[in-house]
């Protein structure tokens, strides 16, 4: 995955005193690759693992908690972290969603 990073050489203008900014090739920003390491997941993976029937059965407050988790770009599913704890509370043992999450976690 690539993300845009401000170019500190040209202040995002693409130009420097001598002409085109070389670090950003004149586009005003640079790019960098992000490599995620287990157990950090893209939010879409959590969303895709969610059973729609189970999600619809959540209360409004619990749907808001779920939305908070999946609205992040990346979700830290490390044991004891808020995202994993929240998802485990929302989707109990034996639920399709928890089983799907366990599958993507590889445990």
N, C-alpha and C positions, 0 to 999 in steps of 0.2 A: 504494500500500500504506500502511496506517495502522499505527502502533504506539502503545502506551500509554507515557506519560511521567508520572512522579510529579509531583503538584501540590505545589510548594514553598510555596504560600500557606497551605494547610490541613494540611500533612503527611499527605495522603492520607485525611483524615477526611471531607471534603466540607463541613465546618462551620468557620466562623470566629466570633469573638466577636460579630459583628453579625448572624449567621445563616448562610445558605447561602453557600458560597464561590463567588464569581462567576467566577473564571478557569476552574474545572473544572465549573461548574454543579451543584455538590453531589454529584458522582459520585466524587470523590477522585483523579482523574487527568485529564490532558489528552491529546489526541491530536495527532499530527503526521503529515504526509505524508512519505513517502520517495520521492524520484525517483532512479532509478538511471541512471547515465550509462554508455555503452559504454566499456570492455569489462567492466563489472561486471554479473554475471548472478545471478539467483535460483538457488539450488542445484537446485530442481526442474527447471530448464531443462537443467542438466548431466545430471541423472538421466534425463530424458526423451530426451536425445540418445545415451544409452548403449545399445549393442547388448547384449541380455541374454545371448546366446551367448558374446560376447567377455568379458563380465563373469564368467560362470560358469567360463570357462577360466583366469581369473587365479589365481595361487597365493594361499594364505591371507594371506601378508604383503602382497601387492599389493591384495587385497580390503580389507585394513585401511587401506591408504593411500587407496584410492578412497573408503571410508566417511568418512575424515577430511575429504576435500574436500567431499563432498556433505552432510555433517552441518552445514556452516556455513549460515547464512541467505543470505549473499551470497558469490559466488565471483569473485575478481579474476582475470580471464583476460588481464591485461596481459602482454606479452612479457617473459620473464625472471622472472615471479613464480612462487612455489612451486606454486600450483594448476595453472597452465598447464603448467609443466615436468613436474609429476607426471603429469598426464593424458597428456601427449605420450609419456612413458616407458611408461606402462601400455598405451596404445593406439597402436601403431606406425603408421608411414606406410602408407596404403592400407587401414587398418581402417575398418569402417563407423562406429565410434564417432568416430574422428578426423575422418572426412569429415563426420559430422553436426555435430561441434563447429566445424569450419571453416565450415560453412554458417551456424550461428547467430552466429559471430563476424563473418561478412560479408566474409571475406578470400578 
